[in-house]
Amino acid sequence: MGTVVSIDVRDPDPADPRVAAAIEATAAWLHEVDGRFSVFREDSEIRRLDRGELTPDDCHPDVRHVLRACDDLRRATGGAFDVRRHRPDGRLDPSGLVKGWAIDEAADRLVAAGARAFAINAGGDVVVRGEPRPGAPWRVGVRHPADPALVAAVLEVRGGAVATSGLYERGPHIRDPRTGAVPRDLASVTVVGPRLGEADAWATAAFAMGAEGPARVARQPGLGVLALDARGTATWSDLVDGLLAR
């Protein structure tokens, strides 16, 4: 998926054999997902599907599930999230959903194994459960788009997901699928929600929408948004206001 994933377990006994085994199995599964969905590997199912070497029916059920979810998001965002049109080269690229979906699945696997307090960080997009220590929330920093050594905000979260989209890390890799233009109104968009797949996809869509994007996210049930515009001015929704460290 073109990024680094870290798993931080803070349960009273993080060496619990069930949890330790689940971490190992989850890491292996994430590599399997990468092999299936990577747009950087020519032998992945997504690349082969894009080249016409496979049909959706030939692909793993996870591929069909993700592509259906992407179609649902394309309709929900009015075309601002479109896995077939947001890359400059026009290739099929469901990465805007896949990473979040995969990390959600990883979190579910850890919970099923008995883990109750953990954070999974995938290139700055984060899922957390429980508390890192009794009475304390997880503190999730939102990188300042103009300076990687600074944070623009810190969110205090005890359960859920935080995802950020912008151009500062990978250059102009996001385009508005509706116009083909690289968005310039916003420096970054951070979305908070119960599931990372949805939060990550809406962060990408809101960034592509430009100035109208944050308000669109704020109207979605269960989602909060923090946006920095091109001048560095921050705005946030009521849900995020309750999470901001003061």
Contacts in CASP RR format, 6 or more apart in sequence:
PFRMAT RR
TARGET T0000
AUTHOR 0000-0000-0000
METHOD contacts of the structure
MODEL  1
MGTVVSIDVRDPDPADPRVAAAIEATAAWLHEVDGRFSVFREDSEIRRLD
RGELTPDDCHPDVRHVLRACDDLRRATGGAFDVRRHRPDGRLDPSGLVKG
WAIDEAADRLVAAGARAFAINAGGDVVVRGEPRPGAPWRVGVRHPADPAL
VAAVLEVRGGAVATSGLYERGPHIRDPRTGAVPRDLASVTVVGPRLGEAD
AWATAAFAMGAEGPARVARQPGLGVLALDARGTATWSDLVDGLLAR
1 30 0 8 1.000
1 33 0 8 1.000
1 34 0 8 1.000
1 37 0 8 1.000
1 38 0 8 1.000
1 95 0 8 1.000
1 98 0 8 1.000
1 99 0 8 1.000
1 102 0 8 1.000
1 122 0 8 1.000
2 34 0 8 1.000
2 38 0 8 1.000
2 40 0 8 1.000
3 99 0 8 1.000
3 122 0 8 1.000
3 123 0 8 1.000
4 122 0 8 1.000
4 123 0 8 1.000
5 27 0 8 1.000
5 30 0 8 1.000
5 103 0 8 1.000
5 106 0 8 1.000
5 120 0 8 1.000
5 121 0 8 1.000
5 122 0 8 1.000
5 123 0 8 1.000
6 120 0 8 1.000
6 121 0 8 1.000
7 23 0 8 1.000
7 26 0 8 1.000
7 27 0 8 1.000
7 106 0 8 1.000
7 110 0 8 1.000
7 118 0 8 1.000
7 119 0 8 1.000
7 120 0 8 1.000
8 118 0 8 1.000
8 119 0 8 1.000
8 120 0 8 1.000
8 121 0 8 1.000
8 132 0 8 1.000
9 19 0 8 1.000
9 23 0 8 1.000
9 110 0 8 1.000
9 115 0 8 1.000
9 117 0 8 1.000
9 118 0 8 1.000
10 117 0 8 1.000
10 118 0 8 1.000
10 119 0 8 1.000
10 131 0 8 1.000
10 132 0 8 1.000
10 133 0 8 1.000
11 19 0 8 1.000
11 114 0 8 1.000
11 115 0 8 1.000
11 116 0 8 1.000
11 117 0 8 1.000
11 118 0 8 1.000
13 19 0 8 1.000
14 20 0 8 1.000
16 114 0 8 1.000
18 113 0 8 1.000
18 114 0 8 1.000
19 110 0 8 1.000
19 113 0 8 1.000
19 114 0 8 1.000
19 115 0 8 1.000
21 113 0 8 1.000
22 109 0 8 1.000
22 110 0 8 1.000
22 112 0 8 1.000
22 113 0 8 1.000
22 114 0 8 1.000
22 115 0 8 1.000
23 110 0 8 1.000
25 109 0 8 1.000
26 106 0 8 1.000
26 109 0 8 1.000
26 110 0 8 1.000
29 105 0 8 1.000
29 106 0 8 1.000
29 109 0 8 1.000
30 102 0 8 1.000
30 106 0 8 1.000
33 62 0 8 1.000
33 98 0 8 1.000
33 102 0 8 1.000
34 41 0 8 1.000
35 41 0 8 1.000
35 43 0 8 1.000
35 44 0 8 1.000
35 45 0 8 1.000
36 44 0 8 1.000
36 45 0 8 1.000
36 46 0 8 1.000
36 60 0 8 1.000
36 62 0 8 1.000
36 63 0 8 1.000
37 44 0 8 1.000
37 45 0 8 1.000
37 46 0 8 1.000
37 63 0 8 1.000
37 66 0 8 1.000
37 94 0 8 1.000
37 95 0 8 1.000
37 98 0 8 1.000
37 102 0 8 1.000
38 44 0 8 1.000
38 46 0 8 1.000
38 47 0 8 1.000
39 46 0 8 1.000
39 47 0 8 1.000
39 91 0 8 1.000
39 92 0 8 1.000
39 93 0 8 1.000
39 95 0 8 1.000
41 47 0 8 1.000
45 54 0 8 1.000
45 59 0 8 1.000
45 60 0 8 1.000
45 63 0 8 1.000
46 63 0 8 1.000
46 92 0 8 1.000
46 93 0 8 1.000
46 94 0 8 1.000
47 91 0 8 1.000
48 54 0 8 1.000
49 55 0 8 1.000
49 56 0 8 1.000
49 58 0 8 1.000
49 59 0 8 1.000
49 63 0 8 1.000
49 92 0 8 1.000
50 91 0 8 1.000
50 92 0 8 1.000
56 63 0 8 1.000
56 64 0 8 1.000
56 67 0 8 1.000
57 64 0 8 1.000
66 94 0 8 1.000
66 97 0 8 1.000
66 98 0 8 1.000
66 101 0 8 1.000
67 83 0 8 1.000
67 94 0 8 1.000
69 97 0 8 1.000
69 101 0 8 1.000
70 81 0 8 1.000
70 83 0 8 1.000
70 94 0 8 1.000
70 97 0 8 1.000
70 201 0 8 1.000
73 81 0 8 1.000
73 97 0 8 1.000
73 201 0 8 1.000
73 202 0 8 1.000
73 205 0 8 1.000
74 81 0 8 1.000
74 82 0 8 1.000
74 83 0 8 1.000
77 201 0 8 1.000
77 202 0 8 1.000
77 205 0 8 1.000
77 209 0 8 1.000
77 216 0 8 1.000
78 178 0 8 1.000
79 177 0 8 1.000
79 178 0 8 1.000
79 205 0 8 1.000
80 176 0 8 1.000
80 177 0 8 1.000
80 178 0 8 1.000
80 205 0 8 1.000
80 206 0 8 1.000
80 208 0 8 1.000
80 209 0 8 1.000
80 213 0 8 1.000
80 216 0 8 1.000
81 96 0 8 1.000
81 177 0 8 1.000
81 201 0 8 1.000
81 202 0 8 1.000
81 204 0 8 1.000
81 205 0 8 1.000
81 208 0 8 1.000
82 177 0 8 1.000
83 92 0 8 1.000
83 93 0 8 1.000
83 94 0 8 1.000
83 96 0 8 1.000
83 97 0 8 1.000
84 90 0 8 1.000
84 92 0 8 1.000
84 177 0 8 1.000
85 175 0 8 1.000
85 177 0 8 1.000
85 180 0 8 1.000
86 93 0 8 1.000
86 174 0 8 1.000
86 175 0 8 1.000
86 176 0 8 1.000
86 177 0 8 1.000
86 204 0 8 1.000
86 208 0 8 1.000
87 93 0 8 1.000
87 173 0 8 1.000
87 175 0 8 1.000
88 172 0 8 1.000
88 173 0 8 1.000
88 175 0 8 1.000
96 200 0 8 1.000
96 201 0 8 1.000
96 204 0 8 1.000
97 197 0 8 1.000
97 200 0 8 1.000
97 201 0 8 1.000
99 122 0 8 1.000
99 125 0 8 1.000
99 196 0 8 1.000
99 197 0 8 1.000
99 200 0 8 1.000
100 122 0 8 1.000
100 125 0 8 1.000
100 127 0 8 1.000
100 161 0 8 1.000
100 163 0 8 1.000
100 195 0 8 1.000
100 196 0 8 1.000
100 197 0 8 1.000
100 199 0 8 1.000
100 200 0 8 1.000
101 196 0 8 1.000
101 197 0 8 1.000
102 122 0 8 1.000
103 120 0 8 1.000
103 122 0 8 1.000
103 125 0 8 1.000
103 127 0 8 1.000
103 161 0 8 1.000
103 196 0 8 1.000
103 197 0 8 1.000
104 127 0 8 1.000
104 161 0 8 1.000
104 195 0 8 1.000
104 196 0 8 1.000
104 197 0 8 1.000
106 120 0 8 1.000
106 127 0 8 1.000
107 118 0 8 1.000
107 120 0 8 1.000
107 127 0 8 1.000
107 129 0 8 1.000
107 196 0 8 1.000
110 118 0 8 1.000
110 120 0 8 1.000
110 129 0 8 1.000
111 129 0 8 1.000
115 129 0 8 1.000
116 129 0 8 1.000
116 130 0 8 1.000
117 129 0 8 1.000
117 130 0 8 1.000
117 131 0 8 1.000
117 132 0 8 1.000
118 128 0 8 1.000
118 129 0 8 1.000
118 130 0 8 1.000
119 126 0 8 1.000
119 127 0 8 1.000
119 128 0 8 1.000
119 129 0 8 1.000
119 132 0 8 1.000
119 138 0 8 1.000
120 126 0 8 1.000
120 127 0 8 1.000
120 128 0 8 1.000
122 196 0 8 1.000
124 143 0 8 1.000
124 164 0 8 1.000
125 161 0 8 1.000
125 162 0 8 1.000
125 163 0 8 1.000
125 164 0 8 1.000
125 196 0 8 1.000
125 199 0 8 1.000
125 200 0 8 1.000
126 138 0 8 1.000
126 140 0 8 1.000
126 157 0 8 1.000
126 161 0 8 1.000
126 162 0 8 1.000
126 163 0 8 1.000
126 196 0 8 1.000
127 160 0 8 1.000
127 161 0 8 1.000
127 196 0 8 1.000
128 138 0 8 1.000
128 140 0 8 1.000
128 157 0 8 1.000
128 158 0 8 1.000
128 159 0 8 1.000
128 160 0 8 1.000
128 161 0 8 1.000
128 162 0 8 1.000
129 159 0 8 1.000
129 160 0 8 1.000
130 138 0 8 1.000
130 158 0 8 1.000
130 159 0 8 1.000
131 137 0 8 1.000
131 138 0 8 1.000
131 158 0 8 1.000
132 138 0 8 1.000
137 156 0 8 1.000
137 157 0 8 1.000
137 158 0 8 1.000
138 156 0 8 1.000
138 157 0 8 1.000
138 158 0 8 1.000
138 159 0 8 1.000
139 154 0 8 1.000
139 155 0 8 1.000
139 156 0 8 1.000
139 245 0 8 1.000
140 154 0 8 1.000
140 155 0 8 1.000
140 156 0 8 1.000
140 157 0 8 1.000
140 162 0 8 1.000
141 151 0 8 1.000
141 153 0 8 1.000
141 154 0 8 1.000
141 155 0 8 1.000
142 151 0 8 1.000
142 152 0 8 1.000
142 153 0 8 1.000
142 154 0 8 1.000
142 155 0 8 1.000
142 162 0 8 1.000
142 164 0 8 1.000
142 188 0 8 1.000
142 190 0 8 1.000
142 226 0 8 1.000
143 150 0 8 1.000
143 151 0 8 1.000
143 152 0 8 1.000
143 164 0 8 1.000
143 168 0 8 1.000
143 188 0 8 1.000
144 150 0 8 1.000
144 151 0 8 1.000
144 152 0 8 1.000
145 152 0 8 1.000
145 166 0 8 1.000
145 168 0 8 1.000
145 187 0 8 1.000
145 188 0 8 1.000
145 228 0 8 1.000
145 232 0 8 1.000
146 168 0 8 1.000
146 187 0 8 1.000
146 232 0 8 1.000
148 168 0 8 1.000
152 188 0 8 1.000
152 226 0 8 1.000
152 228 0 8 1.000
152 234 0 8 1.000
153 190 0 8 1.000
153 226 0 8 1.000
153 234 0 8 1.000
153 236 0 8 1.000
153 244 0 8 1.000
153 245 0 8 1.000
154 244 0 8 1.000
154 245 0 8 1.000
155 162 0 8 1.000
155 190 0 8 1.000
155 192 0 8 1.000
155 226 0 8 1.000
155 240 0 8 1.000
155 243 0 8 1.000
155 244 0 8 1.000
155 245 0 8 1.000
156 243 0 8 1.000
156 244 0 8 1.000
156 245 0 8 1.000
157 192 0 8 1.000
157 243 0 8 1.000
160 192 0 8 1.000
160 193 0 8 1.000
160 194 0 8 1.000
160 195 0 8 1.000
160 196 0 8 1.000
161 192 0 8 1.000
161 193 0 8 1.000
161 194 0 8 1.000
161 195 0 8 1.000
161 196 0 8 1.000
161 197 0 8 1.000
161 198 0 8 1.000
161 199 0 8 1.000
161 200 0 8 1.000
162 190 0 8 1.000
162 191 0 8 1.000
162 192 0 8 1.000
162 193 0 8 1.000
162 199 0 8 1.000
163 190 0 8 1.000
163 191 0 8 1.000
163 196 0 8 1.000
163 197 0 8 1.000
163 199 0 8 1.000
163 200 0 8 1.000
163 202 0 8 1.000
163 203 0 8 1.000
164 188 0 8 1.000
164 189 0 8 1.000
164 190 0 8 1.000
164 191 0 8 1.000
164 203 0 8 1.000
165 174 0 8 1.000
165 188 0 8 1.000
165 189 0 8 1.000
165 200 0 8 1.000
165 203 0 8 1.000
165 204 0 8 1.000
165 206 0 8 1.000
165 207 0 8 1.000
166 174 0 8 1.000
166 186 0 8 1.000
166 187 0 8 1.000
166 188 0 8 1.000
166 189 0 8 1.000
166 207 0 8 1.000
167 173 0 8 1.000
167 174 0 8 1.000
167 182 0 8 1.000
167 183 0 8 1.000
168 187 0 8 1.000
168 188 0 8 1.000
172 182 0 8 1.000
174 182 0 8 1.000
174 183 0 8 1.000
174 204 0 8 1.000
174 207 0 8 1.000
174 208 0 8 1.000
175 181 0 8 1.000
175 182 0 8 1.000
175 183 0 8 1.000
175 208 0 8 1.000
176 182 0 8 1.000
176 183 0 8 1.000
176 208 0 8 1.000
176 209 0 8 1.000
176 210 0 8 1.000
177 208 0 8 1.000
183 207 0 8 1.000
183 208 0 8 1.000
183 209 0 8 1.000
183 210 0 8 1.000
184 230 0 8 1.000
185 210 0 8 1.000
185 211 0 8 1.000
185 229 0 8 1.000
185 230 0 8 1.000
186 206 0 8 1.000
186 207 0 8 1.000
186 210 0 8 1.000
186 211 0 8 1.000
186 213 0 8 1.000
186 214 0 8 1.000
186 227 0 8 1.000
186 228 0 8 1.000
186 229 0 8 1.000
186 230 0 8 1.000
187 228 0 8 1.000
187 229 0 8 1.000
187 230 0 8 1.000
187 232 0 8 1.000
188 207 0 8 1.000
188 227 0 8 1.000
188 228 0 8 1.000
189 203 0 8 1.000
189 206 0 8 1.000
189 207 0 8 1.000
189 213 0 8 1.000
189 214 0 8 1.000
189 217 0 8 1.000
189 225 0 8 1.000
189 226 0 8 1.000
189 227 0 8 1.000
189 228 0 8 1.000
190 203 0 8 1.000
190 225 0 8 1.000
190 226 0 8 1.000
190 227 0 8 1.000
190 240 0 8 1.000
191 199 0 8 1.000
191 200 0 8 1.000
191 202 0 8 1.000
191 203 0 8 1.000
191 206 0 8 1.000
191 217 0 8 1.000
191 223 0 8 1.000
191 224 0 8 1.000
191 225 0 8 1.000
192 199 0 8 1.000
192 223 0 8 1.000
192 224 0 8 1.000
192 225 0 8 1.000
192 226 0 8 1.000
192 239 0 8 1.000
192 240 0 8 1.000
192 243 0 8 1.000
193 199 0 8 1.000
193 222 0 8 1.000
193 223 0 8 1.000
193 224 0 8 1.000
194 222 0 8 1.000
198 223 0 8 1.000
199 223 0 8 1.000
202 217 0 8 1.000
202 220 0 8 1.000
202 223 0 8 1.000
203 217 0 8 1.000
205 213 0 8 1.000
205 216 0 8 1.000
205 217 0 8 1.000
206 213 0 8 1.000
206 214 0 8 1.000
206 216 0 8 1.000
206 217 0 8 1.000
206 225 0 8 1.000
206 227 0 8 1.000
207 213 0 8 1.000
209 216 0 8 1.000
211 229 0 8 1.000
213 227 0 8 1.000
214 225 0 8 1.000
214 227 0 8 1.000
214 235 0 8 1.000
214 237 0 8 1.000
217 223 0 8 1.000
217 224 0 8 1.000
217 225 0 8 1.000
217 237 0 8 1.000
218 224 0 8 1.000
218 225 0 8 1.000
218 237 0 8 1.000
218 238 0 8 1.000
218 239 0 8 1.000
222 239 0 8 1.000
223 239 0 8 1.000
224 236 0 8 1.000
224 237 0 8 1.000
224 239 0 8 1.000
224 240 0 8 1.000
225 236 0 8 1.000
225 237 0 8 1.000
225 240 0 8 1.000
226 234 0 8 1.000
226 235 0 8 1.000
226 236 0 8 1.000
226 237 0 8 1.000
226 240 0 8 1.000
227 234 0 8 1.000
227 235 0 8 1.000
227 236 0 8 1.000
228 234 0 8 1.000
229 235 0 8 1.000
236 244 0 8 1.000
END
